[in-house]
């Protein structure tokens, strides 16, 4: 059901994920699978990077996470402020008479309350994106993905074929 927590599913690489919309051939996917089956992936791992690069990556990830969480909170605060202002105008009747309709109060309460449910959903989504459960270190995965995309791009340039990844 939509209200229950999603079951832990087997982790798939980015090019095998059900929501991947690129046009890769099965041969290219198998070739990337062969890289991932090796004991050591051709891309550098996070721990192989210099300490300065590791701290730079961590700082960028944290700044991105803070920006996303800040945007989620500011959107909820703004819409709740709009709802509070609507309630004030409806109740006190600033420059107009107080509202006599139930619907104007209902809309104001909607704007006051509902953004916080959306905020909670966005907050959890951003947190799971930052540190998902049951997957390798996300930074290593991103390094592998960049290497694999670069590999496929060079392979396509060598073959002369052009298609979206």
C-alpha positions, -999 to +999 in steps of 0.1 A: +000+000+000+011+036-005+011+044+032+034+015+041+072+017+040+087+003+009+103-031+012+141-033+010+147-043-026+179-056-042+202-027-051+207-022-089+233-001-106+221+032-122+219+017-157+198-013-145+174+007-124+137+005-134+135+043-138+165+045-161+153+061-194+185+060-215+190+042-247+219+018-239+222-015-256+222-047-236+258-053-248+268-020-232+250-028-200+268-062-199+301-045-204+294-022-175+283-052-155+316-069-162+334-039-147+313-040-116+319-078-112+356-073-110+372-073-075+384-038-082+364-014-104+386+006-129+374+038-113+391+051-083+374+045-050+366+072-025+394+061-002+420+062-030+414+099-035+436+125-018+424+137+016+418+172+002+395+158-026+376+137+000+370+167+022+360+188-009+335+161-019+320+159+016+317+197+018+299+198-016+275+170-006+267+187+027+261+221+011+238+204-014+219+186+013+216+218+034+203+237+003+176+210-004+165+209+032+165+247+035+143+249+003+119+224+017+116+243+050+113+278+034+086+266+011+065+253+040+071+284+060+061+307+031+029+288+024+020+286+061+025+323+063+001+328+034-024+306+052-019+326+085-024+359+066-055+346+050-069+335+084-061+370+098-078+387+069-108+364+071-112+367+109-103+404+116-115+417+082-085+440+074-099+467+050-129+445+044-156+429+065-148+396+082-155+365+060-188+349+066-181+318+045-167+286+059-148+279+027-125+309+031-114+296+065-110+261+051-088+273+023-067+293+048-063+262+071-053+241+041-025+266+033-015+267+069-014+229+076-008+209+043+027+224+035+041+207+066+030+173+054+048+180+021+078+193+040+080+161+060+078+140+028+105+162+012+127+161+043+127+123+044+132+120+006+163+143+008+177+124+038+173+090+021+189+105-011+218+117+010+225+084+028+203+057+013+201+023+031+215-009+018+238+005-008+275+010-010+291+043+000+272+068-022+304+087-031+320+055-045+289+048-065+289+083-080+326+080-089+319+047-106+289+062-124+310+091-137+337+067-149+312+045-167+295+074-184+329+087-195+339+052-207+306+049-228+311+084-242+346+076-254+334+043-268+307+060-287+330+087-301+354+060-312+326+041-330+311+072-344+276+063-332+256+089-313+229+080-288+216+093-255+229+075-224 
